[in-house]
Amino acid sequence: MDLSINRVAAQAVTAATKKSQAGSDTPVAHGVSSGEDNVDETSPSLRVNDLKAAVTGASGIDQEKVHRIATAIRNGQYVINPENIAKRLLAAELR
C-alpha cells in the first residue's frame, strides 16, 4: 500500500511541476501587486495546494491491476499462493 501512495505522490509532484513550468514564462514577483489580480502560479503555497488536492483526490488504488485480477478470478486463472501470502504478512509485521 505504501508503494501506491508513493506512486500517487510522485504523479502529483510531476503534474504540479508541469503546471508550474507551463506558467513560468511570465512569473509574477511575490508580494508585488501589478494592479491586476494576477496569481503567481509558481509560488510554493500554490504548488503545495495542488499537491494536496492531487493526493487527496487520488484513491491510491491501481484500477488497471484490480481489473486484471478480477478478470483472472472470473476466468479461473488466478492462482493463490498461501506460502507467498504468509511470507509477505510476516515481513509486514516484522517491519
N, C-alpha and C positions, 0 to 999 in steps of 0.2 A: 504493500500500500504506500510506503514511503516513496518508492520509486515513481509511482503515479503522481504523487503530489509534487515531487521534484520536477517531473516532466512538464506538468501543468505550469509550474512556476517559471520554468525555462521558456516555455512558449509565451507566457505573459510578458516576460522580460524582452523577448525578441520582438513581440508585437509593439510594446511600448517604445522600444528603441527605434523601430522602423517609423513609428508615428512621429516621434520627436525629431528624427532625421529629416522627415518629409517637410517639416516646418522650419528647419534650421537655416534656410536661405535668407530669411528676414527676421533675425532674432530681435526681441524687444528687451531693453535693459531692465533688470529687476528694479522695482520701486520707482520707475520713471514713467510719468503719465504723458502720453502724447496728445491728450485731449480727446482721444477715442477710447472705446472700451476694449482695447487690444489685450489679449492674454498671452503671456509668454508660454508657448506650448512646450518649451524645453525646461521649464522650471522644475526643480526636484519634487516639489509638492504635487504638481500635476502628474508627473511620472509615477510617483508613489500611489496616487489615487487611481491611475489607470491600472497599475499592477494589482492593487487591492480588488478593484472591480473584476479584473480578469480571473483572479484566483477564486474570489467569492462566487462568481458565476459559473466556474468550472466544476463539474461533478467529480473529477478525478477518476472517472470510470472509462476504460478503453472500450468504447461501444463496438468497435470492429472485432476485438477479441471476444467480447461477450457473444456477438453474433456467430463467430466461428465455433465457439464452444457449444452454443445452443444447437447449431446445425449438426455438429458431430454427435451430440447426445441424441437428437432426433433420428439420426441415421444409424445409431448403434455403433458408431466409430470411436466414441470417447472411451479411453481406457483409464481406469482409476488404478493408481499405483499406491497402495496403502503404505508401503515402506518409504516411498518418497514423501508422502504426506507426513508421516511420523517424524522423519528426519528434519523436515522444514519446521514442524511445530516445536521440536526440541531446540533447534537452532534459534528460533524466535524467542523462546523462553530463556535461553542462556545469554542473550544479549544484555 
